[in-house]
Amino acid sequence: MNEWHTHTNTCAHISMTKSQQDKAGVTVSVSRVAKLLRRAHPNKRVGKRGPVYLTGAVDELTKVVLAGALQLARDKGAKRLHVPDLIQAVRTDPDLSRAFGGFAFSSHLPSLKPINFILPQEGDDGQKVRRRKIKDNKEKAAAKRAERAAAAAAAAPGQALDD
């Protein structure tokens, strides 16, 4: 073996810095989760491993929801994911529907569901309702202006006679 190839690199001891996100192998930012935890925690003290663990859990949950939504979108022949696909993915998975039960996208409670507020109601287009309200408000304002103008016109001849 040649002598030139046996010597080691002298710069090998210099290591590149790695972010917590790279070390944990997640896509969500660990430092951002840590910052949010410190903001939410009353005494602002959070351990080193807490944000990493929470980030891993959020990352895994996101992967599961997105995989289910992607499968539903592909079954429908869609090329893009939409909010109803995500909601349906959560509702069709029994574990996810239990996890989100009572506060987001769940369907096991007979009470009001967030889906009712996200998706448009049958026979009711939100944009049409808003346009109708705007039109009604404009008509009311025009009627008030006409009333004021008529009252001012009726008062003006009486004032002219008094002078």
Residue, then its C-alpha position, 0 to 999 in steps of 0.5 A: m500500500n502506498e504511504w500517501h494514502t495511509h495518512t489521515n485527514t488532520c481536519a477530521h476533528i472539526s465537526m459540522t454543527k447540526s440543528q436539533q431538527d437534523k439530530a432528531g430526524v424530523t421535519v418540524s422545527v424543534s427550536r420552534v416547538a421549544k419556543l412555543l412550549r416556553r411561551a405556554h408553560p407558566n414558569k418558562r422552564v422546559g427540559k431539553r428532551g421535551p420539545v424533541y419528543l413533542t416534535g416527533a409526535v407532531d411529525e408522526l401525527t402529521k405524516v399519518v393524517l397527510a398519508g390518509a388524506l393523500q390516499l383519499a384524494r387519489d381515490k377521488g382522482a384529485k391531484r391536490l389535497h383540500v381541507p375536506d380531504l384532511i377532515q375525511a381522513v381524520r374522520t375515517d381513521p378510528d384512532l385519529s377520530r378518537a384522538f381529535g374527539g370533542f374538539a376537532f374533526s370528530s364525528h362520534l359526538p352528536s353535538l356541534k362539529p367544526i366541520n359544520f363551520i368549515l364546509p358550506q351548508e347545503g343550499d347556502d352559499g356564504q358569498k351569496v349571503r354576504r353579498r345579499k347583506i351588503k346590498d341590503n345595507k346599501e339600500k337601507a343607507a340610500a333610503k335614510r339619505a332620501e328621507r333626510a333629503a326629503a326632510a331638508a327639502a320640506a324644511a327649506p321652504g318653511q325657513a325661506l317663508d319665515d325670512 
